[in-house]
Amino acid sequence: MAPTFKIPQSVLVVIHTPGLEVLLIRRADATDFWQSVTGSKDSPDESYAQTAVREVLEETGIDCAPGSELADALLDWQLENVYEIYPRWRHRYAPGVIHNTEHLFGLRLPEVRAVRLSPREHTAAQWLPYQQAASACFSPSNAEAILMLPRFTPPGASL
């Protein structure tokens, strides 16, 4: 059986409240790495929006699928990052693949809520004010996305 490699196209979903509190989750395979929800496409024809919905549900238990209570809360930021895959994770990709394209989303929850983590992927969760959350992220692209959050906050939302 041929090895199955990750597709170098992923999503980053910044989950936040109107007051700009941001959910960070700690990776199980790198316990000093805090991040937003991330994940690769399962197949080349899976849309970024489908990937975002799937990853949010898998990693936090939050349902934002079409038809759900939070379906309208998932916002495609229409932004992408292309970055070099960390050497420690390149073995997950086909030989020679060293870059990933990451598509950005925000998911605005009405308030802070408990999440259900997938223990094989994440070991802890915390809600932080957005600037503290950005400082806590190991990934520069994740920190940058969190710092852009005020730009995507609807008028009238509390800061």
Helices and strands as residue ranges (DSSP letters): E 9-16, E 21-27, E 34-35, E 37-40, H 48-60, G 71-73, E 74-84, G 87-92, E 99-108, E 122-129, H 130-136, H 140-147, G 149-152
